[in-house]
Amino acid sequence: MDYKISFINFLKKNNIYEKFRFNFERENHMLLARNGMSFKKFLLEKKPNLYIYDAFTWSETVEGHDYWQRYSNKWAQYVSLKY
């Protein structure tokens, strides 16, 4: 199953795609000197249920830790039920 497409659809359905990509790119831009990775590579190498959990430091975002924890749990539950 293609988790990548499901994940992007999940982000869009929950209206968090732009926020997720912004925070992912911001943190990974800062980490490029320390093996930061592209979004595509991230989706290929990480476990699907941890896509949100491992993407960036939640507490350093405008949305905050609790916001991303809610969506991380929701995504992990979706993966466990769907796949």
C-alpha positions as CSV (number, residue, x, y, z in Angstrom):
1,M,0.0,0.0,0.0
2,D,1.2,3.5,-0.7
3,Y,1.4,5.2,2.6
4,K,2.8,8.4,1.0
5,I,-0.3,9.2,-0.9
6,S,-2.5,8.3,2.1
7,F,-0.4,10.5,4.3
8,I,-0.6,13.5,2.0
9,N,-4.4,13.0,1.6
10,F,-4.7,12.8,5.4
11,L,-2.8,16.1,5.8
12,K,-5.0,17.8,3.2
13,K,-8.2,16.3,4.6
14,N,-7.3,17.7,8.1
15,N,-6.3,21.1,6.7
16,I,-2.7,20.7,8.0
17,Y,-0.8,20.0,4.8
18,E,0.7,23.5,4.5
19,K,1.5,23.8,8.2
20,F,3.1,20.4,8.2
21,R,5.2,21.1,5.1
22,F,6.2,24.5,6.4
23,N,7.5,23.1,9.7
24,F,9.1,20.1,8.0
25,E,11.0,22.3,5.5
26,R,11.9,24.9,8.2
27,E,13.5,22.3,10.5
28,N,15.1,20.3,7.7
29,H,16.6,23.4,6.2
30,M,18.3,24.1,9.5
31,L,19.5,20.4,9.6
32,L,20.9,20.2,6.1
33,A,24.4,20.4,7.4
34,R,23.5,17.5,9.7
35,N,21.9,15.1,7.2
36,G,18.5,16.8,6.8
37,M,16.4,15.0,4.2
38,S,13.9,15.9,1.6
39,F,10.2,15.3,2.2
40,K,10.2,12.5,-0.4
41,K,13.2,10.8,1.2
42,F,11.6,11.2,4.7
43,L,8.4,9.4,3.5
44,L,10.5,6.6,2.0
45,E,12.7,6.0,5.0
46,K,10.5,6.6,8.0
47,K,7.9,4.2,9.4
48,P,4.5,5.4,8.2
49,N,2.9,5.5,11.6
50,L,5.7,7.9,12.7
51,Y,5.5,10.4,9.9
52,I,4.2,13.2,12.1
53,Y,6.0,12.1,15.2
54,D,9.4,12.2,13.5
55,A,9.0,15.1,11.2
56,F,10.0,18.0,13.3
57,T,10.2,19.3,16.9
58,W,6.6,20.1,17.7
59,S,7.3,22.4,20.6
60,E,9.3,24.7,18.3
61,T,6.3,25.4,16.1
62,V,3.6,28.0,16.3
63,E,1.0,25.3,16.7
64,G,2.8,23.7,19.6
65,H,3.3,20.2,21.0
66,D,-0.4,19.4,21.8
67,Y,-1.6,20.3,18.3
68,W,0.8,18.0,16.6
69,Q,0.4,15.3,19.2
70,R,-3.3,15.2,18.4
71,Y,-2.7,14.7,14.7
72,S,0.2,12.3,15.2
73,N,-2.1,10.1,17.3
74,K,-4.9,10.4,14.7
75,W,-2.5,9.4,11.9
76,A,-1.1,6.5,13.9
77,Q,-4.6,5.2,14.6
78,Y,-5.5,5.6,10.9
79,V,-2.5,3.5,9.9
80,S,-3.1,0.8,12.4
81,L,-6.8,0.5,11.3
82,K,-6.3,0.9,7.6
83,Y,-3.1,-1.2,7.1
